[in-house]
Amino acid sequence: QVRLVESGGGLVQPGGSLRLSCAASGGNFSLRIMAWVRQPPGKQRERVAIITPSGTTDYADSVKGRFAISRDGDKNTLYLEMSSLTPDDTAVYYCNVPATQRLPAYWGQGTQVTVSS
């Protein structure tokens, strides 16, 4: 059974930093694209960062230069380093393995990030 378990969320002051982790189990994700998706309160989900199996990354314009996605294939773990956080970054952050033509998508349960003074 595939499980994606996020951790590292919490309350942080504006300008602060957080590191999110996503532990993946029950499958081999080394050949899958992985992503972080967030959902601010009252808004739709937004993909903020994506990383390919080879390590190529892409970011939403709103987080470029502030967030960094990475993955550890040996540990089957995905990370999101977030810095210079603002209240607009407040959201539930989800670990996501996007669907392909043959394989389903997977989602974690989400971790809350709140940026407030």
N, C-alpha and C positions, 0 to 999 in steps of 0.2 A: 504494500500500500504506500503510495507516494505521500510524503508529508513535507511541507515547507513551514518552518517555524521561525518567525522573526523575533528579534530581541534588540534592546538598546534604546528604545524610545523613552520619552520622559518629558519633563518640564525643563526648559532652558531659557535663559534671558536673551533678548535681542543682541545679536553680535556673537553669540556663543556657537559652540560646535557639538555635534553628536555623531556617533558612529553606529549605524544599524548593521545587524548581521542577519543572515537567513541561512539556517541549517537545512539542507535538503537531504532526504532519505527515501529509500524505497525505489530508487531508480538511478540510472546513470545519466547525469545531466551535462557531462563534459562536452557533448556534441549539440547541446541545445542552447539557443539564445535565452538569456535571462534578463529580467528587467525589474525595476522598482516603479511602482505605480502609487500615486497618492490620491486621497479623496478628502478635500477640505470640507468643513462642515457646511451642509446645504448645497454643495456643488458636485459636479460629476467627477468621475475618476480621470486622472491625468497621468500619462506616463512621463516620468521625469528623467529616467536614465535606462540605457539598454547596453548590453555587452554581448558580443558574439563569442563563439568558442575560441576563436583566435585572439580575442582580447580587444577587438575594435569596439570603441565606445561611441555613444551619441547621447546628447542631452537636450532636454527642453530648454528653450531660450531663457526661461525664467530662472534656471539654476546653473546655467553655464558659468564656469569660473568659480563656482562656490561648492558644487557637489562633485564627488568622484566615485564612480562605480568600479568595483574590482571583484575578482573571483579567485578562489583557491580550489583548483580542481582536485587536489589530493584530499581536501577536507570536505568537498562538495558543499562549499559555503560561498555565499554571495555577500558582498559588503556595500555599504553606501556611507561614504564620509561626507558629512555636511558641515559647512562652515559659514560664517557671516549670516547666520540665520535671522530671519525677520518674522514678524507675526503672520505674514502671508504664507509662510512655510508650514503653519499649523495645519495638520491633517493626520489621517490614519494612513500609514505607509504600508503597502503590501508588496511582498515578494511575488513575482510572477514568472512563470515559464509560458511564453506564448504558444498557442496552438500552431501546428504545421498542417500540411495537407493530410498527413497520416496519423498525427499524434495529437492528443488533447492538450488543452491548457491546464495549468495547475496554479493554484493560488494559496498563499498563506492566510492566516487568520487576521493579520494586520497588527501593527504596533502604533500606538498614539504618540505623536510628537506635538508638543505644545510650546510655542515660543511666546513668552509673555514676561513682562517685568513685574 
